[in-house]
Amino acid sequence: MSNPPLPAGMKVWIQTISSSPLGAISLAASQNGLVRIELAPISELVDEIGEQRISVQKPAPAILNSAVQQLEAYLEGKRKDFDLRIEWNLIRAFDQTILRACQQIPFGKVVSYGQLGTMAGKPHSARAVGGVMARNPIPLVIPCHRVVNAGGGLHGYSARGGLNTKSWLLQLEGHTIVDQKLG
């Protein structure tokens, strides 16, 4: 994923879920909210953020501990939504508009890229919406996996595992997937 760099001097805390059905998931948060989630080992997130920005001070913000607990419960099928702060000011304005609309897609529902653009007040922006989904800095919490092409096909997922991960997440939420398409 290609996200803007964090502001100079910004400190974040990182925590990882080492064993999930999707493998390692690394989370980064500031005092103000979630900054990044990577479906990858912590080393990849550190490489993206920069080691000098990582705080080793304890305790980590409560948001980080809460995010780990909520993600684990979601991946176990015990949670359907998230109640977590996001540091929105780090996200470009257009992306923020689309991601906020994406965050409103309920558990178990899907929308097309075009429908999401319309929901965000940006009709006729399906291609741009696809780009925003590919740059989503906080997957799972901002459920970009719930966005499919107009025909119900799974189209792209930039997190580790690609379409297999997207398929697994949609199945967790009750969908049947056949040949990379909603069944």
N, C-alpha and C positions, 0 to 999 in steps of 0.2 A: 504494500500500500504506500502511496505517496502522500504524506501529510506535511503541512508546513512545519518547519522547525519550531521548537519551543522557544519562547522569548529568552533572551540572554539573562542569566542569573536566576531563572526559575528553577526551583528545586522540586523534585518529585520523589515519591516513595514507590517502591516496586515490591510486588508479592507475586508468587506463582502458585498455581494449582498444578501440582506435579503429575497427578494421575487422574485424568478425566476420560470419559469415553472418546474425547477428541484429542487426547494427548495433553501435553503441557499447555497451559494457558497462563500468560503473564499479564498482569494488570499494573498500570501506573496511575497514581493519583497525586494531586497537589492538595493543599489544605482546602481548596475550593471545590474539588470534585474530580471525577474520573477524567483522565487525560488520554489514555490509550488502553486498548485491550488487544493483545496479539495471541493468536492461536499458534504459539511457538514457545520454545524454551526462553527462559529469562535472558539468556545471552543475546538473543536476537533483538529483544526490546532494548536492552542496554546499548547495543550497537546503534540502534535508531536514535535513541534519546541522547546518548553521550554520557559516559561514565561520570564526568565531572558534575553532571546535573542530578545525579542520584544521591538522595540523602540517606545516610545510615543512622541518623538520629532516631531514637525511640521516644515515644511511641509513634507508629505510623498513624496517619489520620484515620479516624473511625470509619470514614467512607470506604477506605481500602479493605478493612476487615469485613464490613458489611457487604461489599461487592463480592468478595470471595465466597462468603456464606450464601448469598443469593444466587450466584452463578452455579455453585455446587448443587443447590436445591433444584434449580432449573434443569440442569443436566441429568439429575436423578428423576425427573418428571414430577417433582413435588412443588414446583413453583411455576406460575404462568406469566408473571410480570415482574418488573423491577421497580424499586423505589430508591433510586440513586441519583445523586447530583452529578451533573456533567459540567466540566469547565468549557462552556459554549464559546466564550470569547476567543478561544484558540482555533475556532473553525471558521472558514471563509463564510461570508454572508449568504451567498447562494446555496452553498453546501448545507449551512445551518438550517435554512428554510426547508430543504428537502429532507434532511435527517430528522428534523422535528416532526414532520409529517409522517415519516417512516416509523418513528417511535410510537405513533398512534395506531398502527396496525395491530389489532388484537391477536393474542395467542391463537393459533389454529387457523387463522385467515391468511389469505394471500391477495396481493394486488399486482397488476402489471406495472411496468415502468411508466407507461403513459398515464395510468390511473393515479399513480403516486404523484406524478407531475401535476395533474389536475387537483389532487387533494392539497398540494402545496401552493396552489394558486399560480402554477406555471404550466398551463396546458401546452401541448405540442412540444414538450421538452423530454421525451422518452430517452433519447440518446444522451442528453446531458445528465438525466437522472441516473442512467447506467454508470456514467463516470463518477458521480457522487457515491453511488453504492460501492464502487471499486475502491474509493478513498476513505470509506467509513472508518474513522479511527477507533470506534467503540462497538465492534460487532457483538452480536448476541443481545446486549443491552439496547442498542439501536438495531432492531432486527432486520437487517438488509437481506437475510435469507428468506424473508417472506415476500420478496419481490421477484416475480417471474415474468417471462415474456408473455405477450398477448394471447398466445395459443396454449398457455399453461406449461410450456417447456422451461426447464431449468437452464438459465443462461448466465454463465459466469458466476464465480464466487472467488474472490481474490485471496481469501484466507487459506492457510495450509489445508490441504486435502481437496481443495477446489469443489467441484460439483458433488463429489462423494460426501463431503462435509455438509454441504447445503442439503443434500438429499437426506442425510441422517437427521439433521435438525428439523426438517419438515416432517419426517416420519415420527420424530419425538412428539411433534405437535398434532399428530393424528392423520396425516396425509399418507396416501398410497402413492408411491412413485414407481412408474414402469417406463423403462427405456429413457430415463432422464426427463420424464414428463409427469405431471400430476395425473394420477389414475382416476 
